[in-house]
Amino acid sequence: MTEKDHGCRTNAKPAGKEPLGLSRRNLFSAIAIAAGSIGLSSIATSAQAASKKYKVCATKDIKVGGGSIFKISAAGGIQIMVTQPKPGVFRAFNPACTHQGIRLSKIAGSNILCEKGHGAAFDTTTGKVTRGPAQIALQKYTLTVENKSLYVTLNS
Ligand code: FES
């Protein structure tokens, strides 16, 4: 049997260069992966360091089964919708409808309604879509209760 008979010879690279070429490629891949990992962890660390708590309102400002929208001036005027679906249970959402961004304006029962838009509805506890045309849940924020006041945690 000759080398041509088993077909290995036609696609083979010069034996003396391939190990070195693969080694370089692997080295560059490893460097790229390491750099990416370092970059991502730096971003995550920066995000954690940049998150900050802002006072939104007093707990008594939100009625059970209701909600209100507050503008957080200290955080660049960002708007936060706070709901209290059950006594002592508070939630915070971005009040922009996920369909086309119209500001949500009304709470009816356990739903936040996009009355000025196209009629979408979102759950006051989870922010999940309960009626379309929106397909995506509301953006949630971390809300904490301290000394009868509500604080939202935002990334700056
Ligand atoms: S913008 Fe809210 S349903 Fe269209």
Residues whose N, C-alpha, C, O or C-beta is under 5 A from the ligand:
A	BS01	FES	C97 H99 Q100 G101 I102 C114 G117 H118 G119 A120 P133 A134
